[in-house]
Amino acid sequence: MTTPSELSAMLREIGLETLNVDIESEDASLEGLTMERLKRAMQDAFDAGQAMRQKESIEANLLFWQLMESLPDHVYFKDQRSRFTCINHSMARFFGLSHPDEAIGKSDFDFFQNEFATTKFDAEQEIIQSGRGWHFREERDIQSDGSEKWVLTTKLPLRDLNEDICGTFGISRDITKRKFTEIELDRQRQLLETIIQILPCRIFARNTKGEFLLINEEYRNTFHIDARENVIGKKLTDLRDNEMARQIEVQDAEIMGTGVPLINELEFTKGLLNVGRWALSSKVPLKNSQGAITGIVGMVMDITEQKEAEQKAKAAGEELAKKNHQFEAELLVARQLQEQLMAIGFDSQPMYARSGNTWELEASYLYTPSHHLAGDFFYLIPISENRLGILVCDVMGHGIKAALVTMLIRGLMLETPVLLAEPDKVMKHLNDSLVKLAEDPEFPRFVTALYTVIDLNTGNVRLASAGHPAPIWRVEDNSGSHFELCPVEDIGPALGLLPDEIFKGSQFELTQKTELLFYTDGIIEQKTKQGEEWGVENLEETVLDHESDDLPEQLKAISDELKESAGAEELSDDVCIVAVRLLPN
């Protein structure tokens, strides 16, 4: 814009050139001035004024467009029909245009979804009609591609040179990122507020003056406060004016002074309510963004019910331990009784001996239950002077139930002494009895059993199996001596599964020195360190390696080899083995 000094200098120059007069001089005279010279001076002054106005217009226009292009905000002008007449580059980029001219003649309906474009159009028409606009209004826009945008808008009426409204103009700032941040912060604040209010512990925040900034619903309920807002700005001593409140204020001041938090402090105290309760407390300094302490935040959890439950549980545990100790002692007695019943007839080695007219028999056993009471057992039954019955059973499961079934089977064997010499009939008798009991869901579902009768006069061996592994025996032929499975021709189902089942027996004759090994599946199904079953083959090889040993030493060797293969001192299942060695007289 031309300054007054520049205008004076221009007029002085015109006066000197056209009138030959220094108009700034006090002695200047217009004598001899002709009309022609005066007209030319006036024309020169007019032309100079026009040139000045043109220069000023160009400069103003240049400044306007420099401002338009440098502003990061969106600047726009619209006509009375809300069509764009001018926008800056920032708004063009907002619309996804390559140049501002591409928006000329278009409206918001070309860039926004119909709902939002209509709202803008109606607002602008109201501005045109009323002559009143607005400043700094947040607006949410959904663009035609579906993307959400937020802008901070100032929109005003546009007037022409006659001061008549000819449209609208405005400036808006893209605040999408800031708005999304605000929305997310508000969401997180609401989430945090919700969590704080539903937590079953008392939460509070106080400033450095000890005045409440926040309490949650649990705090309000505990102290019977009408509304949380009634506490804000008050001190703890305003709620409870007692010694405990004053002690808490002193503790809070120390934490805020030192910056050292209090974490999970457990104490039994009467507290602010003057009622003895267990409480778990934590307090930490409240800091601002610069790290300065501005207050304290705390949490108090009433754990009285938990502590009382712990005390009851402790008392119950002690009582249970006492009863468990008694139960363990009773189980030990029951186990000793179970083993004593199986050991009847054995000496301390343990060895059992019996002779007939033709054959001599010696026996030993290895019995290692995996629990206090086992479901595996054996029973040596003298049938007559020259005949011996051997029963080996495996009841499903362990513990008291399985042990009681073993006692039941032992009793069933003695019910019908006339059948003891016939293994197939013994199996049927046991099965018929157990089938009835198996209807009880608490009863073990099945029992495997092998019953063998050895006649020491004739060398005849008769046996019947109910789902039980066949024994192995020593055989000597042209290839030498070895152990193999006994010739059991028919193996019936486990006891207690099928009613009215008929069991078939097998028999063979003794012709030479031999050894029979009866066992339950715990020994052959034991897993080795490689995850495989130990199996009958390993059992046969181990017995063969120690066939010349006395039977107790032989059984101990089997146990040691089994534990070595399993890589464990304690086996996963009951182990029950009965070794019978038969020698001709």
Wavefront OBJ file of the C-alpha trace (Angstrom):
o trace
v 0.000 0.000 0.000
v 1.299 3.537 -0.953
v 2.376 5.603 2.073
v 1.647 9.404 2.464
v 5.326 10.273 1.950
v 5.401 8.241 -1.289
v 2.228 10.070 -2.487
v 3.749 13.504 -1.679
v 6.924 12.676 -3.561
v 4.920 11.577 -6.617
v 2.865 14.805 -6.689
v 6.018 16.943 -6.267
v 7.600 15.143 -9.222
v 4.514 15.757 -11.417
v 4.507 19.464 -10.428
v 8.122 19.919 -11.398
v 7.791 18.065 -14.729
v 4.475 19.559 -15.981
v 4.086 22.907 -14.191
v 7.719 23.678 -13.484
v 6.620 24.358 -9.901
v 7.871 22.868 -6.617
v 4.580 22.497 -4.823
v 6.327 21.894 -1.494
v 8.089 25.271 -1.655
v 6.461 28.214 0.189
v 7.721 30.605 -2.523
v 6.155 28.652 -5.409
v 4.133 30.831 -7.889
v 1.596 29.847 -10.564
v 2.131 32.932 -12.717
v 2.281 32.115 -16.368
v 0.404 28.786 -15.886
v -1.552 27.842 -18.983
v -4.677 25.748 -19.130
v -2.915 23.189 -21.276
v -0.179 22.689 -18.751
v -2.748 22.420 -15.944
v -4.760 19.770 -17.826
v -1.607 17.773 -18.532
v -0.618 17.942 -14.860
v -4.043 16.748 -13.769
v -3.967 13.865 -16.319
v -0.527 12.828 -15.115
v -1.779 12.861 -11.540
v -4.802 10.760 -12.503
v -2.671 8.228 -14.404
v -0.298 7.995 -11.479
v -3.210 7.331 -9.139
v -4.533 4.580 -11.402
v -1.133 2.965 -11.532
v -0.949 3.099 -7.735
v -4.359 1.467 -7.317
v -3.458 -1.256 -9.828
v -0.221 -1.934 -8.007
v -1.994 -2.056 -4.674
v -4.624 -4.456 -6.101
v -1.940 -6.738 -7.466
v -0.078 -6.650 -4.146
v -3.283 -7.331 -2.170
v -4.212 -10.208 -4.476
v -0.721 -11.626 -4.170
v -0.857 -11.392 -0.394
v -4.287 -13.073 -0.386
v -3.102 -16.041 -2.397
v 0.118 -16.342 -0.419
v -2.017 -16.501 2.689
v -4.389 -19.022 1.062
v -1.574 -21.342 0.050
v 0.426 -21.097 3.253
v -2.420 -21.806 5.663
v -2.651 -25.452 6.777
v -6.352 -24.843 7.463
v -9.090 -25.250 4.844
v -10.302 -21.944 3.379
v -13.318 -21.797 1.084
v -15.835 -19.390 -0.487
v -19.310 -20.347 -1.705
v -22.056 -18.632 -3.634
v -25.662 -18.318 -2.537
v -26.398 -21.871 -3.739
v -23.542 -23.224 -1.607
v -21.341 -23.962 -4.601
v -17.603 -23.520 -4.232
v -16.168 -20.436 -5.883
v -12.707 -20.687 -4.363
v -10.786 -23.057 -2.096
v -7.148 -23.283 -1.067
v -4.713 -26.142 -1.691
v -5.099 -27.512 1.842
v -8.822 -28.042 1.305
v -8.198 -29.493 -2.149
v -5.914 -32.093 -0.553
v -8.585 -32.767 2.076
v -11.053 -33.478 -0.774
v -8.494 -35.614 -2.594
v -8.192 -33.145 -5.504
v -5.019 -32.376 -7.418
v -5.840 -28.620 -7.779
v -8.253 -26.191 -6.095
v -9.865 -25.269 -9.431
v -11.364 -28.782 -9.610
v -13.782 -27.791 -6.830
v -15.171 -24.711 -8.560
v -18.908 -25.108 -9.216
v -19.185 -28.214 -7.044
v -20.874 -28.505 -3.655
v -20.583 -30.541 -0.478
v -22.841 -33.158 -2.075
v -19.925 -34.037 -4.352
v -17.579 -34.744 -1.432
v -19.669 -35.908 1.541
v -22.403 -38.444 2.125
v -25.878 -37.037 1.547
v -26.793 -36.820 5.261
v -23.796 -34.661 6.141
v -23.914 -32.592 2.932
v -27.574 -31.756 3.612
v -26.719 -30.598 7.146
v -24.012 -28.279 5.767
v -26.289 -26.902 3.052
v -29.105 -26.124 5.505
v -26.673 -24.396 7.888
v -25.234 -22.211 5.113
v -28.670 -21.220 3.860
v -29.554 -20.186 7.420
v -26.406 -18.018 7.537
v -27.354 -16.387 4.207
v -30.875 -15.690 5.461
v -29.964 -14.504 8.969
v -26.609 -12.891 8.299
v -25.188 -14.622 11.368
v -22.438 -17.237 11.300
v -20.454 -19.052 13.979
v -16.917 -19.566 15.226
v -14.951 -22.705 16.192
v -17.670 -25.344 15.929
v -16.619 -29.047 15.831
v -18.218 -30.957 12.981
v -18.166 -34.642 12.096
v -18.118 -35.488 8.398
v -18.410 -38.759 6.538
v -16.829 -38.419 3.142
v -18.150 -40.069 0.021
v -15.646 -42.927 0.399
v -16.986 -43.639 3.906
v -13.997 -42.260 5.824
v -14.724 -40.280 8.987
v -13.319 -36.774 9.390
v -13.553 -34.143 12.134
v -13.065 -30.399 11.514
v -13.086 -27.237 13.662
v -15.102 -24.726 11.612
v -15.711 -20.989 11.475
v -18.386 -20.047 8.881
v -19.628 -16.491 8.127
v -21.742 -14.628 5.544
v -19.859 -13.295 2.457
v -20.761 -9.735 1.399
v -20.151 -7.862 -1.878
v -19.035 -4.225 -2.312
v -22.562 -3.076 -1.607
v -22.597 -4.998 1.687
v -25.199 -7.406 0.290
v -24.824 -11.122 1.224
v -23.642 -13.006 -1.827
v -22.670 -16.316 -0.245
v -20.652 -17.755 2.621
v -17.003 -18.240 3.440
v -15.247 -20.172 6.124
v -12.110 -21.664 7.502
v -11.870 -25.141 9.007
v -9.070 -27.150 10.540
v -8.723 -30.922 10.174
v -8.777 -32.189 13.787
v -9.431 -35.846 12.926
v -6.305 -37.198 14.634
v -6.842 -35.013 17.697
v -10.515 -35.951 17.870
v -9.814 -39.660 17.525
v -7.239 -39.295 20.294
v -9.807 -37.501 22.467
v -12.408 -40.185 21.745
v -9.936 -42.949 22.589
v -8.844 -41.156 25.763
v -12.485 -40.702 26.729
v -13.150 -44.377 26.029
v -10.203 -45.386 28.172
v -11.286 -42.952 30.889
v -14.791 -44.413 30.867
v -13.344 -47.935 30.943
v -11.064 -47.049 33.846
v -13.932 -45.338 35.644
v -16.120 -48.413 35.176
v -13.393 -50.745 36.455
v -12.750 -48.514 39.460
v -16.429 -48.409 40.328
v -17.047 -52.166 40.120
v -13.937 -53.289 41.995
v -14.838 -54.815 45.390
v -12.229 -52.717 47.201
v -12.160 -49.133 48.441
v -10.305 -46.869 45.974
v -9.539 -43.214 46.598
v -7.323 -40.351 45.444
v -6.392 -37.289 47.506
v -4.314 -34.209 46.708
v -1.316 -32.965 48.678
v -3.689 -31.094 51.015
v -5.407 -34.353 51.896
v -8.575 -33.410 50.006
v -10.471 -36.110 48.138
v -10.208 -36.119 44.349
v -12.002 -39.409 43.781
v -13.692 -42.307 45.537
v -15.343 -45.390 44.072
v -18.718 -46.975 44.792
v -17.329 -49.443 47.330
v -15.812 -46.558 49.305
v -19.134 -44.699 49.215
v -21.089 -47.739 50.407
v -18.625 -48.544 53.190
v -18.836 -45.077 54.709
v -22.551 -44.595 53.928
v -21.967 -41.504 51.788
v -25.042 -40.223 49.916
v -23.149 -39.308 46.743
v -19.516 -39.471 45.719
v -19.615 -35.792 44.725
v -20.291 -34.857 48.355
v -16.795 -36.040 49.326
v -14.756 -34.262 46.661
v -12.714 -31.439 48.198
v -13.147 -32.727 51.761
v -10.536 -34.282 54.017
v -10.644 -37.677 55.682
v -11.056 -36.054 59.076
v -14.171 -34.328 57.716
v -15.712 -37.778 57.259
v -14.396 -39.468 60.396
v -12.939 -37.198 63.050
v -11.048 -39.805 65.075
v -7.507 -40.823 65.902
v -7.327 -43.398 63.097
v -8.208 -40.748 60.477
v -5.444 -38.491 61.789
v -2.940 -41.373 61.699
v -3.877 -42.095 58.090
v -3.362 -38.450 57.129
v 0.103 -38.537 58.723
v 0.940 -41.738 56.815
v -0.292 -40.211 53.524
v 1.860 -37.130 54.085
v 4.916 -39.312 54.664
v 4.308 -41.287 51.462
v 3.863 -38.083 49.438
v 6.928 -36.567 51.085
v 9.259 -39.517 50.512
v 7.749 -40.876 47.310
v 8.019 -44.410 48.769
v 4.809 -46.422 48.123
v 3.066 -48.755 50.540
v 2.285 -52.081 48.863
v 0.003 -54.849 50.188
v 0.243 -54.040 53.887
v -1.838 -56.567 55.823
v -3.175 -55.583 59.214
v -6.018 -56.245 61.614
v -7.425 -52.954 62.785
v -10.621 -51.306 63.934
v -10.042 -48.712 61.233
v -12.184 -45.691 60.515
v -15.392 -47.600 61.250
v -14.203 -48.659 64.711
v -14.939 -52.310 63.819
v -12.220 -54.968 63.883
v -11.478 -56.046 60.300
v -8.617 -57.514 58.275
v -7.462 -55.125 55.538
v -4.921 -55.276 52.708
v -3.768 -51.758 51.822
v -1.676 -50.198 49.048
v -0.863 -46.512 48.537
v 1.282 -44.896 45.851
v 2.204 -41.252 45.138
v 0.146 -39.571 42.397
v 2.450 -37.825 39.906
v 1.858 -35.407 37.050
v 3.454 -35.585 33.592
v 6.590 -33.857 34.909
v 7.004 -36.426 37.668
v 6.033 -34.074 40.482
v 3.956 -35.599 43.289
v 0.488 -34.056 43.318
v -1.331 -36.409 45.649
v -1.841 -40.033 46.644
v -3.851 -42.957 45.272
v -4.860 -45.822 47.511
v -6.680 -49.137 47.587
v -8.015 -50.938 50.662
v -9.331 -54.487 50.346
v -11.404 -55.867 53.211
v -10.278 -59.505 53.405
v -11.869 -60.351 56.745
v -14.030 -63.099 55.238
v -11.006 -64.528 53.419
v -8.907 -64.526 56.590
v -11.710 -66.156 58.570
v -12.062 -68.742 55.799
v -8.299 -69.341 55.906
v -8.443 -69.852 59.661
v -11.336 -72.275 59.275
v -9.511 -74.040 56.448
v -6.376 -74.259 58.579
v -8.342 -75.753 61.466
v -10.104 -78.144 59.082
v -6.756 -79.066 57.520
v -5.277 -79.846 60.913
v -8.299 -81.948 61.765
v -8.104 -83.662 58.383
v -4.386 -84.318 58.845
v -5.152 -85.867 62.196
v -7.849 -88.092 60.713
v -5.638 -88.847 57.710
v -2.850 -89.957 60.031
v -5.311 -92.229 61.783
v -6.602 -93.468 58.433
v -3.063 -94.131 57.226
v -2.396 -96.164 60.338
v -5.582 -98.171 59.776
v -4.679 -98.709 56.129
v -1.280 -99.986 57.207
v -2.945 -102.482 59.508
v -5.292 -103.520 56.672
v -2.343 -103.974 54.301
v -0.475 -106.061 56.858
v -3.591 -108.190 57.320
v -3.960 -108.576 53.542
v -0.354 -109.755 53.206
v -0.583 -112.028 56.230
v -3.587 -113.806 54.733
v -1.676 -114.420 51.489
v 1.436 -115.530 53.398
v -0.322 -118.308 55.321
v 1.815 -121.434 54.965
v 4.985 -119.525 53.999
v 7.988 -119.189 56.260
v 9.982 -115.982 56.741
v 12.095 -116.450 53.576
v 9.252 -116.615 52.301
v 9.137 -120.273 51.235
v 6.331 -122.821 51.013
v 6.964 -126.596 50.687
v 4.710 -129.585 50.029
v 5.336 -133.214 48.961
v 3.328 -135.929 47.249
v 3.984 -139.489 46.293
v 5.586 -138.521 42.998
v 6.351 -134.805 43.067
v 7.770 -132.260 45.478
v 6.694 -128.627 45.400
v 8.306 -125.484 46.722
v 6.936 -121.957 46.237
v 7.753 -118.310 46.973
v 6.104 -115.003 46.177
v 6.827 -111.360 45.463
v 4.077 -108.924 46.416
v 4.560 -105.141 45.936
v 1.365 -103.061 46.000
v 1.515 -99.582 44.421
v -0.919 -98.245 47.061
v -1.650 -99.001 50.679
v -4.172 -101.614 49.606
v -4.022 -103.516 46.347
v -6.412 -105.293 44.021
v -3.815 -107.940 43.107
v -3.624 -111.013 45.324
v -2.917 -114.729 45.412
v -4.248 -117.577 47.529
v -2.676 -121.026 48.073
v -5.365 -123.518 49.015
v -4.497 -127.037 50.284
v -7.323 -129.090 48.726
v -6.199 -132.453 49.981
v -3.003 -134.135 51.143
v -1.642 -134.338 47.593
v -3.437 -131.512 45.794
v -2.802 -127.765 45.978
v -4.910 -124.970 44.490
v -3.316 -121.670 43.452
v -5.550 -118.627 42.758
v -4.098 -115.438 41.286
v -6.467 -112.440 40.852
v -6.326 -108.859 39.656
v -9.253 -106.644 40.729
v -9.740 -103.495 38.677
v -8.413 -100.455 40.561
v -6.618 -99.977 43.857
v -7.429 -98.989 47.386
v -10.125 -100.046 49.818
v -12.761 -101.092 47.275
v -10.373 -103.336 45.384
v -9.011 -104.801 48.647
v -12.532 -105.581 49.875
v -13.240 -107.467 46.662
v -10.121 -109.577 47.215
v -11.448 -110.472 50.661
v -14.838 -111.266 49.126
v -13.277 -113.606 46.539
v -11.269 -115.319 49.256
v -14.509 -115.930 51.148
v -16.267 -117.192 47.993
v -13.494 -119.757 47.466
v -14.189 -121.253 50.864
v -17.976 -121.408 50.331
v -17.857 -124.500 48.110
v -14.874 -126.694 49.096
v -16.228 -129.534 46.929
v -15.527 -127.488 43.783
v -11.939 -126.588 44.609
v -10.477 -129.465 42.596
v -12.260 -128.326 39.406
v -10.936 -124.986 38.138
v -13.656 -124.438 35.509
v -16.442 -124.786 38.109
v -14.604 -122.497 40.537
v -14.474 -119.802 37.831
v -18.209 -120.165 37.163
v -19.006 -119.939 40.873
v -16.956 -116.757 41.263
v -18.435 -115.208 38.105
v -22.052 -115.886 39.115
v -21.456 -114.231 42.486
v -19.616 -111.180 41.126
v -22.117 -110.530 38.302
v -24.797 -109.781 40.887
v -22.553 -107.380 42.744
v -21.358 -105.684 39.534
v -24.830 -104.133 39.098
v -23.763 -101.668 41.824
v -21.998 -98.737 40.019
v -19.604 -98.412 42.978
v -18.427 -102.004 42.561
v -15.221 -102.584 40.509
v -16.322 -103.473 37.004
v -14.356 -106.682 36.525
v -11.792 -109.094 37.956
v -9.279 -111.240 36.063
v -8.389 -114.569 37.662
v -6.393 -117.744 37.073
v -7.029 -120.848 39.167
v -4.666 -123.837 39.010
v -4.808 -127.267 40.699
v -1.585 -129.318 40.939
v -1.800 -133.051 41.807
v 1.510 -134.059 43.449
v 0.680 -137.769 43.105
v -0.055 -137.912 39.385
v 1.728 -134.780 38.100
v -1.555 -133.604 36.576
v -2.003 -129.798 36.298
v -5.480 -128.381 35.655
v -6.253 -124.684 35.222
v -8.930 -122.226 34.081
v -8.538 -118.553 33.186
v -10.962 -115.614 33.380
v -9.220 -113.009 31.241
v -5.938 -113.462 33.133
v -2.435 -113.782 31.608
v -1.300 -117.400 31.231
v 1.588 -118.479 33.495
v 5.014 -119.270 32.053
v 6.785 -122.563 32.765
v 10.171 -124.182 32.267
v 10.451 -126.537 29.314
v 13.488 -128.663 28.367
v 13.866 -130.019 24.839
v 16.561 -130.658 22.231
v 17.465 -126.957 22.181
v 17.952 -126.885 25.920
v 15.878 -125.367 28.717
v 13.760 -122.263 28.270
v 10.588 -120.633 29.592
v 7.383 -120.233 27.606
v 3.656 -119.739 28.126
v 1.767 -122.690 29.575
v -0.627 -124.456 27.223
v -3.894 -122.730 28.232
v -6.337 -123.756 25.516
v -9.263 -121.490 26.398
v -9.329 -118.128 28.194
v -12.758 -116.956 29.338
v -13.967 -113.379 29.975
v -13.102 -111.481 33.152
v -15.245 -112.261 36.186
v -18.354 -110.182 36.759
v -18.951 -109.203 33.131
v -21.186 -111.859 31.578
v -23.900 -113.731 33.495
v -24.227 -117.541 33.142
v -20.840 -117.791 31.449
v -19.413 -121.332 31.066
v -15.649 -121.523 31.607
v -13.521 -124.250 30.046
v -10.482 -125.741 31.688
v -7.114 -126.928 30.357
v -4.739 -129.581 31.670
v -1.313 -131.068 31.054
v 0.981 -133.624 32.677
v 4.301 -133.041 34.382
v 7.097 -135.200 32.989
v 10.258 -133.478 34.150
v 11.581 -130.890 36.554
v 9.869 -127.589 35.874
v 8.957 -124.226 37.308
v 5.665 -122.346 36.981
v 5.484 -118.561 37.315
v 2.067 -117.017 38.019
v 1.770 -113.206 37.810
v -0.608 -110.258 37.338
v -0.428 -107.827 34.426
v 1.315 -105.132 36.497
v 4.679 -106.745 35.806
v 4.407 -107.266 32.037
v 2.637 -103.917 31.347
v 5.157 -101.818 33.299
v 6.585 -99.117 30.999
v 10.328 -99.113 30.398
v 12.461 -95.969 30.088
v 11.862 -96.174 26.333
v 8.081 -96.054 26.860
v 7.511 -99.695 25.869
v 5.932 -102.491 27.924
v 8.385 -104.772 29.693
v 6.504 -107.812 28.332
v 6.453 -111.576 28.767
v 9.670 -112.045 26.769
v 11.755 -110.030 29.250
v 10.141 -111.932 32.119
v 11.050 -115.279 30.507
v 14.637 -114.216 29.881
v 15.106 -112.925 33.426
v 13.728 -116.130 34.996
v 15.944 -118.235 32.733
v 19.014 -116.237 33.747
v 18.257 -116.982 37.408
v 16.663 -120.455 37.207
v 19.341 -121.977 39.410
v 18.760 -119.390 42.187
v 16.613 -120.108 45.182
v 13.118 -118.878 44.495
v 13.266 -115.785 46.807
v 16.539 -114.658 45.186
v 15.075 -115.354 41.744
v 12.024 -113.170 42.459
v 14.229 -110.404 43.850
v 16.267 -110.503 40.632
v 13.041 -110.109 38.630
v 12.048 -107.091 40.764
v 15.473 -105.458 40.382
v 15.505 -105.994 36.610
v 11.980 -104.550 36.314
v 12.874 -101.410 38.288
v 16.083 -100.975 36.310
v 14.176 -101.150 33.021
v 11.522 -98.736 34.303
v 14.090 -96.333 35.706
v 12.113 -96.000 38.940
v 12.102 -97.416 42.443
v 8.306 -97.103 42.688
v 6.330 -98.945 40.013
v 3.090 -97.672 38.486
v 0.999 -100.799 39.209
v 0.728 -103.618 41.714
v 3.253 -106.443 41.259
v 2.220 -109.935 42.277
v 4.285 -113.048 41.343
v 4.073 -116.605 42.650
v 6.919 -118.947 41.654
v 6.327 -122.720 41.972
v 9.169 -125.188 41.447
v 8.247 -128.895 40.919
v 10.757 -131.741 41.287
v 10.084 -135.463 40.819
v 10.759 -137.596 43.937
l 1 2 3 4 5 6 7 8 9 10 11 12 13 14 15 16 17 18 19 20 21 22 23 24 25 26 27 28 29 30 31 32 33 34 35 36 37 38 39 40 41 42 43 44 45 46 47 48 49 50 51 52 53 54 55 56 57 58 59 60 61 62 63 64 65 66 67 68 69 70 71 72 73 74 75 76 77 78 79 80 81 82 83 84 85 86 87 88 89 90 91 92 93 94 95 96 97 98 99 100 101 102 103 104 105 106 107 108 109 110 111 112 113 114 115 116 117 118 119 120 121 122 123 124 125 126 127 128 129 130 131 132 133 134 135 136 137 138 139 140 141 142 143 144 145 146 147 148 149 150 151 152 153 154 155 156 157 158 159 160 161 162 163 164 165 166 167 168 169 170 171 172 173 174 175 176 177 178 179 180 181 182 183 184 185 186 187 188 189 190 191 192 193 194 195 196 197 198 199 200 201 202 203 204 205 206 207 208 209 210 211 212 213 214 215 216 217 218 219 220 221 222 223 224 225 226 227 228 229 230 231 232 233 234 235 236 237 238 239 240 241 242 243 244 245 246 247 248 249 250 251 252 253 254 255 256 257 258 259 260 261 262 263 264 265 266 267 268 269 270 271 272 273 274 275 276 277 278 279 280 281 282 283 284 285 286 287 288 289 290 291 292 293 294 295 296 297 298 299 300 301 302 303 304 305 306 307 308 309 310 311 312 313 314 315 316 317 318 319 320 321 322 323 324 325 326 327 328 329 330 331 332 333 334 335 336 337 338 339 340 341 342 343 344 345 346 347 348 349 350 351 352 353 354 355 356 357 358 359 360 361 362 363 364 365 366 367 368 369 370 371 372 373 374 375 376 377 378 379 380 381 382 383 384 385 386 387 388 389 390 391 392 393 394 395 396 397 398 399 400 401 402 403 404 405 406 407 408 409 410 411 412 413 414 415 416 417 418 419 420 421 422 423 424 425 426 427 428 429 430 431 432 433 434 435 436 437 438 439 440 441 442 443 444 445 446 447 448 449 450 451 452 453 454 455 456 457 458 459 460 461 462 463 464 465 466 467 468 469 470 471 472 473 474 475 476 477 478 479 480 481 482 483 484 485 486 487 488 489 490 491 492 493 494 495 496 497 498 499 500 501 502 503 504 505 506 507 508 509 510 511 512 513 514 515 516 517 518 519 520 521 522 523 524 525 526 527 528 529 530 531 532 533 534 535 536 537 538 539 540 541 542 543 544 545 546 547 548 549 550 551 552 553 554 555 556 557 558 559 560 561 562 563 564 565 566 567 568 569 570 571 572 573 574 575 576 577 578 579 580 581 582 583 584 585
